[in-house]
Amino acid sequence: FWGRHILECIEKGIFPQERLDDAVLRIIRTMYKLDQMDNYPEVNLYVDTNTKENAALNRKVGADSNVLLKIADHILPLKKSKKVKKIAVIGKDSMPPTLCEDMKCANGTLPLGWGSGTTDFKYVVDPLSAITKRAKKANLKVISYGDDDGKKAAKVAKNADVAIVFVQANSGEEYITVEGNAGDRLNLDLWHGGNELIEAVAAVNKNTIVVIHSPGPVNVPFLDKVKGVIFAGLPGQETGNAITDVLFGDVNPSGHLPYTWAPREDYPTDVKYEPEYPDGGDKMTVYDYNEGLFVGYRWFDKNEIKPTFPFGYGLSYTTFEYSDLEADMEDDGLYVTLNVKNTGKVAGAAVPMIFLSFPESVKDYPVRLFKGFDKVVLKAGQSKEAKIFIDDHALSYYDVEFEDYVRPKEGEFTVFAGSNASDLPLKVKVL
């Protein structure tokens, strides 16, 4: 379909051949960057994916994707001690999910959003089952309440040494409405009274941990009232095993936020429902793009707004130190190296990130731009050198007058390195 019509448009002069070449080049460039042009396995849409190997991979990816947002008083990882003998697992989100067509329901734990891109799961491991199984191995007792009534949850949680509250918010495609949400969430609050559930549990149990299943940021008014928060995202069918691996320290969390987490009013854009559009304002979604380049962390940097959690944020059960940042500009791009040291007592994975400030000759541009990262696995006390390459295209900006990407001909780049967009302790200038 597209090939025939694109050819007709080129022949009629609707758009030039160069426009097609540019679009194809961007796709092929990405494929080369991800090593998909050589020795890439043949696509097979009918292979049986329900294997032990795939289950193990799903579990690993789910565990590695967990983002530890808060940890206080060494509440995590869970382990049997004089202080911890009984765990309370709270919330309907800890229970087995209802699997419905296109996942257009949110009953039980949340492994996936809804819409045409959903998967028909062969099975889903719920958090309660996985935690119960792992706790037995550690000689810990588990009690539970699998619903979202705050008063009933508090009665269970007060009798435990640690309470883990599972909460959720969901979204998907606009053609499906789930609990009044037509695709986009109506707001950033947790669903099913999640905030009230957490407040009720935290009021009776000072060792409360919150696990959030959601496609993106949610409001966290409870942040100062709990000791631990894990953002688990939408982990898929091994969701229960994945979060259990992290809770018990079998996997040290190394996930980092791929977006900025903040209250709704602090973001540069929002959804609009204009009544003058066809079908009325409650059905027609309108998007304005007045923010230009200043989206995500770029907007927060420009306006000096402190987010709840910055882009790239993610804690670990250990600590890391970055040092010895060096940057060398070559014809093909920028070569960056830095030293990463595990300064804690357990093994873990650091994710050093590189941001660039462009020369002053580039006007009306973001303060800093995220340009690369590495993942470095380190034993306790171990150090390694991280190497990050930034290619020529990433060192270029789009010149509106020239109508192409160009590399600045004068001025200095500033290279920043650190663990997230708001924690960049190292910097060096390079021509």
C-alpha positions as CSV (number, residue, x, y, z in Angstrom):
1,F,0.0,0.0,0.0
2,W,2.5,2.6,1.1
3,G,5.1,1.8,-1.5
4,R,2.8,2.3,-4.4
5,H,1.3,5.6,-3.0
6,I,4.7,6.9,-2.1
7,L,6.0,6.3,-5.6
8,E,2.9,8.2,-7.0
9,C,3.6,11.1,-4.7
10,I,7.2,11.4,-5.8
11,E,6.2,11.1,-9.5
12,K,3.6,13.9,-9.1
13,G,6.0,16.1,-7.2
14,I,4.0,16.1,-4.0
15,F,7.2,15.5,-2.1
16,P,10.8,14.9,-3.4
17,Q,12.8,11.6,-3.5
18,E,15.1,13.2,-0.9
19,R,12.4,13.2,1.7
20,L,11.9,9.5,1.3
21,D,15.7,8.9,1.4
22,D,15.9,10.8,4.7
23,A,13.1,8.7,6.3
24,V,14.7,5.5,5.2
25,L,18.1,6.6,6.4
26,R,16.8,7.2,9.9
27,I,15.3,3.7,10.1
28,I,18.4,2.0,8.7
29,R,20.7,4.0,10.9
30,T,18.8,2.8,14.0
31,M,19.0,-0.8,12.7
32,Y,22.8,-0.6,12.3
33,K,23.1,1.0,15.7
34,L,21.2,-1.9,17.3
35,D,23.1,-4.5,15.3
36,Q,20.1,-5.7,13.4
37,M,21.6,-5.7,9.9
38,D,24.0,-8.6,10.3
39,N,23.2,-12.2,11.5
40,Y,19.8,-11.1,12.6
41,P,17.5,-14.2,13.3
42,E,14.7,-14.9,10.8
43,V,11.4,-13.6,12.0
44,N,9.0,-16.4,13.0
45,L,5.6,-15.4,14.1
46,Y,4.5,-18.9,15.0
47,V,7.2,-20.1,17.3
48,D,6.3,-21.5,20.7
49,T,7.5,-18.8,23.1
50,N,6.2,-20.5,26.3
51,T,9.6,-22.1,27.2
52,K,11.7,-22.2,30.4
53,E,14.3,-20.0,28.6
54,N,11.8,-17.3,27.7
55,A,10.3,-17.4,31.2
56,A,13.7,-16.9,32.7
57,L,14.4,-14.0,30.3
58,N,11.1,-12.4,31.1
59,R,11.7,-12.7,34.8
60,K,15.2,-11.2,34.4
61,V,14.0,-8.3,32.3
62,G,11.2,-7.6,34.7
63,A,13.5,-7.7,37.7
64,D,16.1,-5.5,36.0
65,S,13.4,-3.0,35.0
66,N,12.3,-2.3,38.6
67,V,13.2,1.2,39.7
68,L,13.9,1.7,43.4
69,L,12.6,5.2,44.2
70,K,13.0,5.2,47.9
71,I,14.7,3.2,50.6
72,A,15.0,4.2,54.3
73,D,16.4,2.5,57.4
74,H,17.6,-0.4,55.3
75,I,14.1,-1.6,54.9
76,L,15.1,-3.5,51.8
77,P,16.1,-6.1,50.9
78,L,13.8,-8.3,53.0
79,K,15.5,-10.9,55.2
80,K,14.7,-12.8,58.4
81,S,16.0,-11.0,61.5
82,K,14.9,-10.3,65.1
83,K,12.8,-7.4,63.7
84,V,11.3,-9.1,60.6
85,K,9.5,-12.4,60.9
86,K,6.1,-11.7,59.4
87,I,5.3,-9.9,56.1
88,A,1.9,-8.5,55.2
89,V,1.1,-8.4,51.5
90,I,-1.7,-5.9,50.8
91,G,-3.8,-4.8,47.8
92,K,-5.8,-6.3,44.9
93,D,-2.8,-5.5,42.7
94,S,-1.0,-8.3,44.5
95,M,-3.6,-10.9,43.4
96,P,-4.0,-13.0,40.2
97,P,-5.2,-10.8,37.3
98,T,-8.4,-11.1,35.3
99,L,-7.2,-11.7,31.7
100,C,-9.7,-10.1,29.3
101,E,-9.8,-9.2,25.6
102,D,-7.2,-6.6,24.8
103,M,-6.5,-6.3,28.6
104,K,-9.5,-3.9,28.9
105,C,-9.9,-4.5,32.6
106,A,-7.8,-3.8,35.8
107,N,-8.8,-6.5,38.3
108,G,-5.8,-8.0,40.1
109,T,-2.2,-7.4,39.4
110,L,-1.3,-5.3,36.4
111,P,1.1,-7.0,34.0
112,L,0.3,-4.9,30.9
113,G,-1.8,-1.9,29.6
114,W,-4.7,-2.2,27.3
115,G,-5.1,-1.9,23.5
116,S,-4.4,-3.6,20.2
117,G,-0.7,-4.2,21.1
118,T,-1.5,-6.4,24.1
119,T,-0.4,-10.1,24.5
120,D,-2.5,-13.1,25.3
121,F,-0.6,-14.4,28.3
122,K,-0.2,-18.1,28.7
123,Y,0.1,-17.5,32.5
124,V,0.8,-14.6,34.9
125,V,2.7,-15.1,38.2
126,D,1.0,-12.8,40.8
127,P,3.1,-11.1,43.5
128,L,1.3,-12.8,46.5
129,S,2.1,-16.3,45.2
130,A,5.7,-15.5,44.4
131,I,6.3,-13.7,47.7
132,T,4.7,-16.5,49.7
133,K,6.9,-19.1,48.0
134,R,10.1,-17.1,48.5
135,A,9.3,-16.2,52.1
136,K,8.9,-19.9,53.0
137,K,12.4,-20.5,51.8
138,A,13.6,-17.7,54.1
139,N,11.5,-18.9,57.1
140,L,9.3,-15.8,57.0
141,K,5.6,-15.9,57.5
142,V,3.2,-14.1,55.1
143,I,-0.2,-12.8,55.9
144,S,-2.3,-11.0,53.2
145,Y,-5.4,-9.0,52.3
146,G,-6.2,-9.0,48.6
147,D,-8.5,-6.0,48.3
148,D,-8.3,-2.2,48.5
149,D,-10.4,-1.4,51.6
150,G,-8.1,0.7,53.8
151,K,-9.7,-0.2,57.2
152,K,-9.6,-4.0,56.5
153,A,-6.1,-3.7,55.2
154,A,-4.9,-1.8,58.3
155,K,-6.2,-4.6,60.5
156,V,-4.0,-7.1,58.7
157,A,-1.0,-4.8,58.3
158,K,-0.7,-3.9,62.0
159,N,0.1,-7.4,62.9
160,A,3.1,-7.6,60.6
161,D,6.7,-6.5,60.9
162,V,6.7,-5.2,57.3
163,A,3.8,-4.3,55.1
164,I,4.1,-4.4,51.3
165,V,1.2,-2.5,49.6
166,F,0.6,-3.1,45.9
167,V,-1.1,-0.4,44.0
168,Q,-1.8,0.5,40.3
169,A,-2.9,2.9,37.6
170,N,-3.5,1.9,34.0
171,S,-3.8,3.3,30.5
172,G,-4.0,2.2,26.9
173,E,-5.5,3.0,23.5
174,E,-8.3,5.5,23.1
175,Y,-10.7,3.1,21.5
176,I,-11.2,1.3,24.8
177,T,-12.5,3.0,28.0
178,V,-11.5,1.3,31.3
179,E,-13.1,2.6,34.5
180,G,-13.9,5.9,32.8
181,N,-10.4,6.4,31.3
182,A,-10.6,6.6,27.5
183,G,-7.0,5.6,26.7
184,D,-5.2,8.4,28.6
185,R,-5.6,8.4,32.3
186,L,-8.0,11.1,33.7
187,N,-5.4,12.1,36.2
188,L,-2.1,10.9,37.8
189,D,-3.8,9.5,41.0
190,L,-3.5,5.8,41.8
191,W,-6.6,3.8,40.9
192,H,-9.0,2.0,43.3
193,G,-8.2,4.4,46.2
194,G,-4.6,3.5,46.2
195,N,-3.5,6.6,48.1
196,E,-6.0,6.0,50.8
197,L,-5.0,2.3,51.0
198,I,-1.3,3.3,51.5
199,E,-2.2,6.0,54.1
200,A,-4.3,3.5,56.1
201,V,-1.5,0.9,56.2
202,A,1.3,3.3,56.9
203,A,-0.7,4.7,59.8
204,V,-0.5,1.3,61.6
205,N,2.8,-0.1,60.3
206,K,5.9,2.1,60.3
207,N,7.7,-0.4,58.0
208,T,5.5,0.1,54.9
209,I,6.8,-0.6,51.4
210,V,4.9,0.5,48.2
211,V,5.1,-1.3,44.9
212,I,3.6,0.7,42.0
213,H,2.4,-1.0,38.7
214,S,1.7,1.7,36.2
215,P,2.7,2.8,32.7
216,G,4.1,6.1,34.0
217,P,4.3,8.6,36.9
218,V,1.6,8.8,39.6
219,N,1.1,11.2,42.4
220,V,2.9,10.1,45.5
221,P,1.4,12.1,48.5
222,F,2.4,9.2,50.7
223,L,6.2,9.5,49.9
224,D,7.2,10.8,53.4
225,K,5.0,8.3,55.2
226,V,6.6,5.0,53.9
227,K,10.1,3.6,54.0
228,G,10.3,2.1,50.6
229,V,8.9,2.7,47.1
230,I,9.5,0.5,44.0
231,F,8.2,1.5,40.6
232,A,7.6,-1.9,38.8
233,G,6.1,-0.5,35.6
234,L,4.2,-3.2,33.6
235,P,6.4,-6.2,33.9
236,G,4.6,-8.9,31.9
237,Q,3.8,-12.5,32.9
238,E,6.7,-13.0,35.3
239,T,5.6,-9.9,37.3
240,G,5.4,-11.7,40.6
241,N,8.7,-13.4,40.4
242,A,10.4,-10.3,39.1
243,I,9.3,-8.1,42.0
244,T,10.0,-10.9,44.5
245,D,13.6,-11.2,43.3
246,V,14.1,-7.5,44.0
247,L,12.3,-7.4,47.4
248,F,14.4,-10.3,48.8
249,G,17.7,-9.0,47.3
250,D,18.1,-11.9,44.9
251,V,18.4,-9.2,42.3
252,N,19.9,-5.8,43.1
253,P,17.6,-3.2,41.4
254,S,19.3,-1.3,38.6
255,G,16.4,0.3,36.7
256,H,16.3,4.0,36.0
257,L,13.4,6.2,35.1
258,P,13.1,6.9,31.3
259,Y,11.1,10.0,32.0
260,T,10.8,12.9,34.5
261,W,8.4,12.2,37.4
262,A,6.5,15.2,38.6
263,P,3.0,16.6,39.5
264,R,0.8,17.0,36.4
265,E,0.8,20.8,36.6
266,D,4.6,21.0,36.3
267,Y,4.8,19.4,32.8
268,P,5.0,21.5,29.7
269,T,2.0,19.9,27.9
270,D,-1.4,18.4,28.7
271,V,-4.3,16.8,27.0
272,K,-7.1,19.2,25.7
273,Y,-10.7,18.4,24.9
274,E,-12.0,21.2,22.7
275,P,-15.8,21.3,22.5
276,E,-15.8,22.9,19.0
277,Y,-14.2,19.8,17.4
278,P,-16.3,16.9,15.9
279,D,-18.0,14.6,18.4
280,G,-17.7,17.1,21.2
281,G,-15.0,17.9,23.6
282,D,-15.2,14.8,25.7
283,K,-14.3,12.6,22.7
284,M,-11.8,14.6,20.5
285,T,-8.3,14.7,22.0
286,V,-6.3,17.8,21.0
287,Y,-2.5,18.0,21.3
288,D,-0.6,21.3,21.1
289,Y,3.2,21.3,20.6
290,N,4.0,24.8,21.7
291,E,6.8,23.5,24.0
292,G,9.2,22.9,21.0
293,L,12.4,21.1,22.1
294,F,11.7,21.7,25.8
295,V,10.1,18.4,26.8
296,G,10.8,16.2,29.7
297,Y,13.9,17.0,31.7
298,R,14.7,19.8,29.2
299,W,11.6,21.7,30.3
300,F,12.4,21.2,34.0
301,D,16.0,22.4,33.4
302,K,14.9,25.5,31.5
303,N,12.4,26.5,34.1
304,E,14.5,25.4,37.1
305,I,11.6,23.2,38.4
306,K,12.6,20.4,40.8
307,P,10.7,17.2,39.9
308,T,9.7,14.5,42.3
309,F,12.1,12.2,40.6
310,P,14.4,13.4,37.8
311,F,14.9,11.6,34.4
312,G,17.3,8.7,34.9
313,Y,16.6,8.4,38.6
314,G,17.0,4.9,40.2
315,L,18.5,3.7,43.5
316,S,20.4,0.5,44.4
317,Y,21.1,-1.6,47.4
318,T,24.7,-0.5,47.1
319,T,26.4,2.9,46.3
320,F,28.6,4.1,43.4
321,E,31.2,6.8,42.9
322,Y,32.1,8.4,39.6
323,S,35.5,10.0,38.9
324,D,38.2,10.8,36.3
325,L,35.9,12.0,33.5
326,E,37.7,12.5,30.2
327,A,36.4,13.4,26.7
328,D,38.2,13.4,23.4
329,M,36.7,14.9,20.2
330,E,37.5,13.0,17.0
331,D,36.3,13.3,13.5
332,D,33.7,10.6,13.9
333,G,32.4,11.7,17.3
334,L,33.1,12.1,21.0
335,Y,34.8,9.5,23.1
336,V,34.0,9.7,26.8
337,T,35.5,7.6,29.6
338,L,35.0,7.7,33.4
339,N,35.8,5.5,36.4
340,V,33.0,3.8,38.2
341,K,33.5,2.3,41.7
342,N,31.1,0.3,43.8
343,T,31.5,1.8,47.3
344,G,28.9,-0.4,49.0
345,K,28.9,-3.9,50.5
346,V,27.1,-5.8,47.8
347,A,27.4,-6.3,44.1
348,G,25.3,-4.1,41.8
349,A,25.0,-2.4,38.4
350,A,25.8,1.3,37.9
351,V,24.4,3.2,35.0
352,P,26.6,6.3,34.3
353,M,24.9,8.8,32.1
354,I,26.3,11.4,29.8
355,F,24.7,14.8,29.1
356,L,26.0,17.5,26.7
357,S,25.6,21.3,26.7
358,F,26.1,22.7,23.2
359,P,28.3,25.7,22.4
360,E,26.8,29.2,23.1
361,S,26.7,29.7,19.3
362,V,23.6,27.3,19.2
363,K,20.8,29.6,20.3
364,D,17.5,28.7,22.0
365,Y,18.7,25.2,22.8
366,P,18.2,23.0,25.9
367,V,20.5,23.5,28.9
368,R,21.7,19.9,28.6
369,L,20.9,16.9,26.4
370,F,21.1,13.2,27.3
371,K,23.5,11.6,24.9
372,G,24.5,8.2,26.2
373,F,24.9,5.7,29.0
374,D,26.6,2.5,30.0
375,K,25.7,-0.3,32.4
376,V,28.6,-1.5,34.6
377,V,28.3,-4.5,36.8
378,L,30.6,-4.3,39.8
379,K,31.4,-6.4,42.8
380,A,31.6,-4.7,46.2
381,G,34.7,-2.4,46.2
382,Q,35.4,-3.0,42.5
383,S,36.2,-0.3,40.0
384,K,35.9,-0.3,36.2
385,E,36.3,2.2,33.4
386,A,33.1,3.0,31.5
387,K,33.4,4.0,27.8
388,I,30.6,5.9,26.0
389,F,30.7,7.0,22.4
390,I,28.7,9.9,21.1
391,D,28.5,9.9,17.3
392,D,28.6,12.8,14.9
393,H,24.8,12.9,14.5
394,A,24.3,13.2,18.2
395,L,26.8,16.2,18.2
396,S,24.6,18.0,15.6
397,Y,21.5,20.1,15.9
398,Y,18.8,20.8,13.4
399,D,19.4,24.2,11.6
400,V,15.9,25.4,10.5
401,E,17.4,27.8,7.9
402,F,19.7,25.2,6.5
403,E,17.0,22.5,6.8
404,D,19.5,19.8,8.0
405,Y,21.5,18.6,10.9
406,V,24.7,20.5,11.4
407,R,27.6,20.3,13.8
408,P,28.6,23.5,15.5
409,K,31.7,25.0,13.9
410,E,32.9,27.0,16.9
411,G,32.7,27.0,20.7
412,E,33.0,24.3,23.4
413,F,30.8,21.4,24.3
414,T,30.4,20.7,28.1
415,V,30.3,17.1,29.0
416,F,28.4,16.1,32.2
417,A,28.4,12.7,33.8
418,G,26.4,11.3,36.7
419,S,23.6,9.0,37.7
420,N,20.6,11.0,36.6
421,A,19.6,14.4,35.1
422,S,19.7,16.1,38.5
423,D,22.9,14.4,39.7
424,L,25.8,15.2,37.4
425,P,28.8,15.9,39.6
426,L,31.4,15.5,36.8
427,K,32.0,17.9,33.9
428,V,34.7,18.7,31.4
429,K,34.8,21.0,28.4
430,V,35.9,19.9,24.9
431,L,36.3,21.7,21.6
